[in-house]
């Protein structure tokens, strides 16, 4: 435990010294922040972030989130962020403590986790009082129910997920096929080393096209 505490303290120093990221809450104060990896309420069963960890992303990603939040407010909803920038050291801990096949990225393979580049967020919906609304699953619930394309029968859950996806796709995010809550900026390859970006690009393009096509269909069905 002492070693983990020292490691978290090191993370805190590294994050505080990083000038490339902005605090989502400082850019969009109305977005609710609930960083699950700063608590034991995650798949690892323990905090992976230090006390006071902020939800950080690249400045352009924060502006995209601002656009999604503005869109959602028209429908009396808003965003809650479960995760944003994830230090590579935290990703390594997650990989060691909770290997889940395709669900947890190997930090030493390809780009690792896109969270570690500040280009991805894990997001859900809240109402205007900040209360989480019904969605397909909870965070880090790695089951078939967590797929991007909801297969359940609850029309309320379906409408909530559709609204989230429309808001994010309309602001230049694409989704992840196996995690409905995970969104990455479509411009991610501009911020990742070129060779690593090349390896990841084909899968990213496919996921982006799926989410945008789905979002356009859902938006058209409402108008």
Protein Blocks (a to p, Z undefined) as FASTA:
>chain_A
ZZmmmmmmmmmmmmmmpmkbccfklmmmmbccddfklpmbbfkopafbdehiacdddfkl
mmmmmmmmmmmmmnopacddfbdcddfklmmmmmmmmcghjlpccfkgojlpaklnopac
cdddddfkopacddfbdehiacfklpmbacbfbfklmmmmmmmmmmmmmnopacdfklmk
bccdfklmmmgcfklmmmmmmmmmmmmmmmmmmmmmmmmmmZZ
